Amino acid sequence: MFILELSFGAEPDRLAARPAHRERLQALHQEGRLAMAGPLSDDSGALLIFDVPDAEALAAVIAEDPYYRTPGVTIVSQREWSPIVR
């Protein structure tokens, strides 16, 4: 699994791109490639937990979604995670 942490800026492009991004997240969840995702309570960023086999698979998911390249969206960290309880 991988945790992706995002930081959000005030650029209006981010909000315009968000509906399509959320549709992609729903599809990834239905496919079993996204365990959880959501914004931080102050909307300064978000956390996403992907259930993909490796960093290359995560890179492909990120590349498929233009939201991650939208002004106002910054990938702060990408870390592999090994949960002991699921």
N, CA, C and O atoms as a GROMACS GRO file, in nm:
protein
  344
    1MET      N    1   0.085  -0.118   0.000
    1MET     CA    2   0.000   0.000   0.000
    1MET      C    3   0.089   0.124   0.000
    1MET      O    4   0.206   0.119   0.039
    2PHE      N    5   0.031   0.232  -0.045
    2PHE     CA    6   0.103   0.358  -0.050
    2PHE      C    7   0.014   0.472   0.001
    2PHE      O    8  -0.106   0.475  -0.026
    3ILE      N    9   0.076   0.563   0.075
    3ILE     CA   10   0.007   0.683   0.122
    3ILE      C   11   0.058   0.800   0.040
    3ILE      O   12   0.179   0.821   0.026
    4LEU      N   13  -0.035   0.876  -0.013
    4LEU     CA   14  -0.004   0.996  -0.088
    4LEU      C   15  -0.058   1.114  -0.010
    4LEU      O   16  -0.177   1.119   0.021
    5GLU      N   17   0.029   1.209   0.021
    5GLU     CA   18  -0.014   1.329   0.092
    5GLU      C   19  -0.009   1.447  -0.004
    5GLU      O   20   0.091   1.471  -0.072
    6LEU      N   21  -0.121   1.521  -0.010
    6LEU     CA   22  -0.131   1.638  -0.096
    6LEU      C   23  -0.141   1.764  -0.012
    6LEU      O   24  -0.190   1.762   0.101
    7SER      N   25  -0.093   1.873  -0.069
    7SER     CA   26  -0.110   2.006  -0.011
    7SER      C   27  -0.187   2.088  -0.113
    7SER      O   28  -0.164   2.076  -0.233
    8PHE      N   29  -0.280   2.172  -0.064
    8PHE     CA   30  -0.362   2.253  -0.152
    8PHE      C   31  -0.330   2.400  -0.137
    8PHE      O   32  -0.307   2.450  -0.027
    9GLY      N   33  -0.328   2.469  -0.251
    9GLY     CA   34  -0.316   2.614  -0.255
    9GLY      C   35  -0.451   2.675  -0.288
    9GLY      O   36  -0.551   2.604  -0.300
   10ALA      N   37  -0.454   2.806  -0.302
   10ALA     CA   38  -0.580   2.877  -0.323
   10ALA      C   39  -0.616   2.892  -0.470
   10ALA      O   40  -0.716   2.957  -0.501
   11GLU      N   41  -0.539   2.836  -0.561
   11GLU     CA   42  -0.566   2.851  -0.703
   11GLU      C   43  -0.704   2.795  -0.740
   11GLU      O   44  -0.738   2.684  -0.699
   12PRO      N   45  -0.784   2.871  -0.817
   12PRO     CA   46  -0.918   2.826  -0.853
   12PRO      C   47  -0.919   2.704  -0.945
   12PRO      O   48  -1.020   2.633  -0.953
   13ASP      N   49  -0.809   2.679  -1.015
   13ASP     CA   50  -0.802   2.562  -1.104
   13ASP      C   51  -0.825   2.432  -1.026
   13ASP      O   52  -0.883   2.338  -1.079
   14ARG      N   53  -0.779   2.429  -0.903
   14ARG     CA   54  -0.792   2.307  -0.823
   14ARG      C   55  -0.939   2.272  -0.802
   14ARG      O   56  -0.978   2.157  -0.820
   15LEU      N   57  -1.019   2.370  -0.764
   15LEU     CA   58  -1.161   2.343  -0.739
   15LEU      C   59  -1.233   2.306  -0.867
   15LEU      O   60  -1.326   2.224  -0.865
   16ALA      N   61  -1.193   2.364  -0.979
   16ALA     CA   62  -1.255   2.331  -1.107
   16ALA      C   63  -1.224   2.187  -1.148
   16ALA      O   64  -1.307   2.120  -1.210
   17ALA      N   65  -1.105   2.139  -1.114
   17ALA     CA   66  -1.062   2.004  -1.151
   17ALA      C   67  -1.110   1.897  -1.054
   17ALA      O   68  -1.102   1.778  -1.084
   18ARG      N   69  -1.158   1.937  -0.938
   18ARG     CA   70  -1.190   1.840  -0.832
   18ARG      C   71  -1.302   1.743  -0.867
   18ARG      O   72  -1.289   1.625  -0.833
   19PRO      N   73  -1.413   1.783  -0.931
   19PRO     CA   74  -1.519   1.685  -0.960
   19PRO      C   75  -1.471   1.566  -1.044
   19PRO      O   76  -1.504   1.451  -1.013
   20ALA      N   77  -1.394   1.592  -1.149
   20ALA     CA   78  -1.343   1.482  -1.231
   20ALA      C   79  -1.247   1.394  -1.152
   20ALA      O   80  -1.246   1.272  -1.168
   21HIS      N   81  -1.166   1.456  -1.067
   21HIS     CA   82  -1.074   1.381  -0.981
   21HIS      C   83  -1.150   1.289  -0.887
   21HIS      O   84  -1.113   1.173  -0.870
   22ARG      N   85  -1.255   1.339  -0.827
   22ARG     CA   86  -1.334   1.257  -0.734
   22ARG      C   87  -1.402   1.142  -0.805
   22ARG      O   88  -1.419   1.034  -0.747
   23GLU      N   89  -1.443   1.162  -0.930
   23GLU     CA   90  -1.498   1.051  -1.008
   23GLU      C   91  -1.394   0.944  -1.030
   23GLU      O   92  -1.423   0.824  -1.020
   24ARG      N   93  -1.271   0.985  -1.060
   24ARG     CA   94  -1.161   0.889  -1.078
   24ARG      C   95  -1.135   0.813  -0.948
   24ARG      O   96  -1.112   0.692  -0.949
   25LEU      N   97  -1.140   0.884  -0.836
   25LEU     CA   98  -1.118   0.818  -0.707
   25LEU      C   99  -1.225   0.712  -0.682
   25LEU      O  100  -1.194   0.603  -0.634
   26GLN      N  101  -1.350   0.743  -0.713
   26GLN     CA  102  -1.458   0.645  -0.694
   26GLN      C  103  -1.432   0.521  -0.780
   26GLN      O  104  -1.451   0.408  -0.733
   27ALA      N  105  -1.389   0.540  -0.904
   27ALA     CA  106  -1.360   0.426  -0.992
   27ALA      C  107  -1.244   0.344  -0.937
   27ALA      O  108  -1.250   0.221  -0.938
   28LEU      N  109  -1.140   0.410  -0.890
   28LEU     CA  110  -1.026   0.338  -0.831
   28LEU      C  111  -1.068   0.260  -0.707
   28LEU      O  112  -1.021   0.148  -0.684
   29HIS      N  113  -1.157   0.317  -0.628
   29HIS     CA  114  -1.206   0.248  -0.509
   29HIS      C  115  -1.286   0.124  -0.549
   29HIS      O  116  -1.269   0.017  -0.489
   30GLN      N  117  -1.372   0.138  -0.649
   30GLN     CA  118  -1.450   0.023  -0.694
   30GLN      C  119  -1.362  -0.087  -0.752
   30GLN      O  120  -1.395  -0.205  -0.742
   31GLU      N  121  -1.250  -0.048  -0.812
   31GLU     CA  122  -1.154  -0.145  -0.868
   31GLU      C  123  -1.067  -0.208  -0.760
   31GLU      O  124  -0.995  -0.305  -0.787
   32GLY      N  125  -1.072  -0.154  -0.638
   32GLY     CA  126  -0.990  -0.207  -0.530
   32GLY      C  127  -0.850  -0.149  -0.525
   32GLY      O  128  -0.766  -0.199  -0.450
   33ARG      N  129  -0.823  -0.043  -0.602
   33ARG     CA  130  -0.688   0.017  -0.603
   33ARG      C  131  -0.676   0.137  -0.509
   33ARG      O  132  -0.566   0.188  -0.489
   34LEU      N  133  -0.788   0.181  -0.451
   34LEU     CA  134  -0.787   0.292  -0.356
   34LEU      C  135  -0.864   0.248  -0.233
   34LEU      O  136  -0.982   0.215  -0.240
   35ALA      N  137  -0.795   0.248  -0.118
   35ALA     CA  138  -0.860   0.206   0.006
   35ALA      C  139  -0.938   0.320   0.069
   35ALA      O  140  -1.052   0.302   0.111
   36MET      N  141  -0.878   0.437   0.077
   36MET     CA  142  -0.940   0.555   0.139
   36MET      C  143  -0.882   0.680   0.077
   36MET      O  144  -0.770   0.681   0.025
   37ALA      N  145  -0.960   0.789   0.084
   37ALA     CA  146  -0.912   0.919   0.038
   37ALA      C  147  -1.003   1.026   0.094
   37ALA      O  148  -1.123   1.006   0.113
   38GLY      N  149  -0.943   1.141   0.121
   38GLY     CA  150  -1.025   1.253   0.166
   38GLY      C  151  -0.941   1.371   0.206
   38GLY      O  152  -0.822   1.359   0.236
   39PRO      N  153  -1.006   1.488   0.205
   39PRO     CA  154  -0.936   1.611   0.242
   39PRO      C  155  -0.915   1.620   0.393
   39PRO      O  156  -0.990   1.560   0.471
   40LEU      N  157  -0.815   1.693   0.432
   40LEU     CA  158  -0.797   1.726   0.573
   40LEU      C  159  -0.910   1.820   0.614
   40LEU      O  160  -0.966   1.890   0.530
   41SER      N  161  -0.942   1.823   0.741
   41SER     CA  162  -1.059   1.900   0.787
   41SER      C  163  -1.048   2.049   0.758
   41SER      O  164  -1.151   2.116   0.747
   42ASP      N  165  -0.927   2.101   0.746
   42ASP     CA  166  -0.912   2.244   0.715
   42ASP      C  167  -0.893   2.269   0.565
   42ASP      O  168  -0.867   2.382   0.525
   43ASP      N  169  -0.906   2.165   0.484
   43ASP     CA  170  -0.894   2.170   0.338
   43ASP      C  171  -0.757   2.222   0.292
   43ASP      O  172  -0.745   2.280   0.184
   44SER      N  173  -0.655   2.202   0.375
   44SER     CA  174  -0.520   2.242   0.336
   44SER      C  175  -0.449   2.134   0.256
   44SER      O  176  -0.339   2.156   0.204
   45GLY      N  177  -0.512   2.018   0.245
   45GLY     CA  178  -0.452   1.907   0.174
   45GLY      C  179  -0.540   1.784   0.186
   45GLY      O  180  -0.657   1.793   0.226
   46ALA      N  181  -0.484   1.670   0.150
   46ALA     CA  182  -0.560   1.545   0.153
   46ALA      C  183  -0.464   1.428   0.174
   46ALA      O  184  -0.344   1.439   0.151
   47LEU      N  185  -0.521   1.316   0.217
   47LEU     CA  186  -0.449   1.190   0.226
   47LEU      C  187  -0.522   1.086   0.142
   47LEU      O  188  -0.645   1.079   0.143
   48LEU      N  189  -0.444   1.007   0.070
   48LEU     CA  190  -0.501   0.901  -0.012
   48LEU      C  191  -0.422   0.774   0.017
   48LEU      O  192  -0.299   0.778   0.024
   49ILE      N  193  -0.491   0.664   0.033
   49ILE     CA  194  -0.426   0.536   0.060
   49ILE      C  195  -0.458   0.443  -0.056
   49ILE      O  196  -0.573   0.402  -0.076
   50PHE      N  197  -0.354   0.411  -0.132
   50PHE     CA  198  -0.370   0.326  -0.250
   50PHE      C  199  -0.327   0.184  -0.220
   50PHE      O  200  -0.228   0.161  -0.151
   51ASP      N  201  -0.403   0.089  -0.270
   51ASP     CA  202  -0.370  -0.053  -0.257
   51ASP      C  203  -0.323  -0.101  -0.394
   51ASP      O  204  -0.397  -0.164  -0.469
   52VAL      N  205  -0.198  -0.071  -0.422
   52VAL     CA  206  -0.135  -0.108  -0.549
   52VAL      C  207  -0.007  -0.185  -0.517
   52VAL      O  208   0.050  -0.170  -0.409
   53PRO      N  209   0.038  -0.268  -0.611
   53PRO     CA  210   0.150  -0.358  -0.580
   53PRO      C  211   0.287  -0.293  -0.565
   53PRO      O  212   0.372  -0.345  -0.494
   54ASP      N  213   0.308  -0.180  -0.632
   54ASP     CA  214   0.442  -0.121  -0.627
   54ASP      C  215   0.438   0.026  -0.666
   54ASP      O  216   0.333   0.078  -0.706
   55ALA      N  217   0.553   0.092  -0.655
   55ALA     CA  218   0.562   0.235  -0.685
   55ALA      C  219   0.532   0.264  -0.832
   55ALA      O  220   0.480   0.371  -0.864
   56GLU      N  221   0.564   0.172  -0.920
   56GLU     CA  222   0.535   0.192  -1.062
   56GLU      C  223   0.384   0.196  -1.086
   56GLU      O  224   0.336   0.276  -1.166
   57ALA      N  225   0.310   0.110  -1.018
   57ALA     CA  226   0.163   0.110  -1.031
   57ALA      C  227   0.105   0.240  -0.977
   57ALA      O  228   0.010   0.294  -1.035
   58LEU      N  229   0.160   0.290  -0.867
   58LEU     CA  230   0.114   0.418  -0.814
   58LEU      C  231   0.147   0.531  -0.911
   58LEU      O  232   0.064   0.620  -0.932
   59ALA      N  233   0.264   0.529  -0.969
   59ALA     CA  234   0.302   0.632  -1.066
   59ALA      C  235   0.205   0.632  -1.185
   59ALA      O  236   0.172   0.738  -1.237
   60ALA      N  237   0.160   0.515  -1.227
   60ALA     CA  238   0.064   0.507  -1.338
   60ALA      C  239  -0.069   0.568  -1.297
   60ALA      O  240  -0.131   0.639  -1.377
   61VAL      N  241  -0.115   0.542  -1.176
   61VAL     CA  242  -0.240   0.600  -1.128
   61VAL      C  243  -0.229   0.752  -1.126
   61VAL      O  244  -0.321   0.823  -1.170
   62ILE      N  245  -0.119   0.802  -1.075
   62ILE     CA  246  -0.098   0.947  -1.068
   62ILE      C  247  -0.093   1.008  -1.208
   62ILE      O  248  -0.150   1.114  -1.232
   63ALA      N  249  -0.026   0.940  -1.300
   63ALA     CA  250  -0.012   0.992  -1.437
   63ALA      C  251  -0.147   0.997  -1.509
   63ALA      O  252  -0.167   1.082  -1.596
   64GLU      N  253  -0.238   0.908  -1.474
   64GLU     CA  254  -0.370   0.902  -1.539
   64GLU      C  255  -0.462   1.014  -1.496
   64GLU      O  256  -0.562   1.040  -1.563
   65ASP      N  257  -0.432   1.082  -1.388
   65ASP     CA  258  -0.523   1.183  -1.332
   65ASP      C  259  -0.458   1.320  -1.338
   65ASP      O  260  -0.363   1.347  -1.264
   66PRO      N  261  -0.507   1.409  -1.426
   66PRO     CA  262  -0.446   1.542  -1.439
   66PRO      C  263  -0.458   1.628  -1.314
   66PRO      O  264  -0.390   1.730  -1.303
   67TYR      N  265  -0.542   1.588  -1.219
   67TYR     CA  266  -0.558   1.666  -1.096
   67TYR      C  267  -0.424   1.685  -1.024
   67TYR      O  268  -0.398   1.792  -0.969
   68TYR      N  269  -0.340   1.583  -1.026
   68TYR     CA  270  -0.213   1.590  -0.954
   68TYR      C  271  -0.115   1.690  -1.016
   68TYR      O  272  -0.014   1.725  -0.955
   69ARG      N  273  -0.144   1.736  -1.137
   69ARG     CA  274  -0.061   1.836  -1.204
   69ARG      C  275  -0.130   1.972  -1.212
   69ARG      O  276  -0.081   2.064  -1.277
   70THR      N  277  -0.244   1.984  -1.146
   70THR     CA  278  -0.323   2.107  -1.149
   70THR      C  279  -0.260   2.212  -1.057
   70THR      O  280  -0.218   2.179  -0.946
   71PRO      N  281  -0.253   2.338  -1.102
   71PRO     CA  282  -0.205   2.444  -1.011
   71PRO      C  283  -0.288   2.445  -0.882
   71PRO      O  284  -0.411   2.441  -0.885
   72GLY      N  285  -0.218   2.450  -0.771
   72GLY     CA  286  -0.284   2.447  -0.641
   72GLY      C  287  -0.283   2.310  -0.576
   72GLY      O  288  -0.326   2.295  -0.461
   73VAL      N  289  -0.233   2.209  -0.647
   73VAL     CA  290  -0.222   2.073  -0.592
   73VAL      C  291  -0.075   2.034  -0.594
   73VAL      O  292  -0.012   2.033  -0.700
   74THR      N  293  -0.020   2.002  -0.478
   74THR     CA  294   0.120   1.962  -0.467
   74THR      C  295   0.127   1.828  -0.396
   74THR      O  296   0.067   1.809  -0.290
   75ILE      N  297   0.200   1.734  -0.454
   75ILE     CA  298   0.226   1.608  -0.386
   75ILE      C  299   0.338   1.633  -0.286
   75ILE      O  300   0.452   1.660  -0.325
   76VAL      N  301   0.306   1.624  -0.158
   76VAL     CA  302   0.400   1.651  -0.051
   76VAL      C  303   0.486   1.528  -0.023
   76VAL      O  304   0.608   1.538  -0.005
   77SER      N  305   0.422   1.411  -0.020
   77SER     CA  306   0.497   1.289   0.005
   77SER      C  307   0.424   1.170  -0.055
   77SER      O  308   0.302   1.170  -0.074
   78GLN      N  309   0.504   1.069  -0.083
   78GLN     CA  310   0.455   0.942  -0.135
   78GLN      C  311   0.535   0.835  -0.061
   78GLN      O  312   0.656   0.826  -0.077
   79ARG      N  313   0.465   0.755   0.020
   79ARG     CA  314   0.538   0.660   0.104
   79ARG      C  315   0.473   0.524   0.099
   79ARG      O  316   0.351   0.512   0.099
   80GLU      N  317   0.556   0.422   0.096
   80GLU     CA  318   0.503   0.287   0.105
   80GLU      C  319   0.463   0.260   0.250
   80GLU      O  320   0.529   0.306   0.343
   81TRP      N  321   0.356   0.187   0.266
   81TRP     CA  322   0.300   0.163   0.398
   81TRP      C  323   0.267   0.016   0.413
   81TRP      O  324   0.213  -0.045   0.320
   82SER      N  325   0.299  -0.041   0.528
   82SER     CA  326   0.271  -0.182   0.555
   82SER      C  327   0.180  -0.194   0.676
   82SER      O  328   0.228  -0.214   0.787
   83PRO      N  329   0.049  -0.182   0.655
   83PRO     CA  330  -0.042  -0.190   0.769
   83PRO      C  331  -0.042  -0.329   0.831
   83PRO      O  332  -0.027  -0.430   0.762
   84ILE      N  333  -0.060  -0.333   0.962
   84ILE     CA  334  -0.066  -0.462   1.030
   84ILE      C  335  -0.211  -0.499   1.061
   84ILE      O  336  -0.240  -0.615   1.094
   85VAL      N  337  -0.302  -0.403   1.052
   85VAL     CA  338  -0.444  -0.429   1.070
   85VAL      C  339  -0.517  -0.370   0.949
   85VAL      O  340  -0.494  -0.255   0.912
   86ARG      N  341  -0.602  -0.450   0.889
   86ARG     CA  342  -0.678  -0.403   0.771
   86ARG      C  343  -0.823  -0.436   0.788
   86ARG      O  344  -0.904  -0.406   0.700
   0.00000   0.00000   0.00000
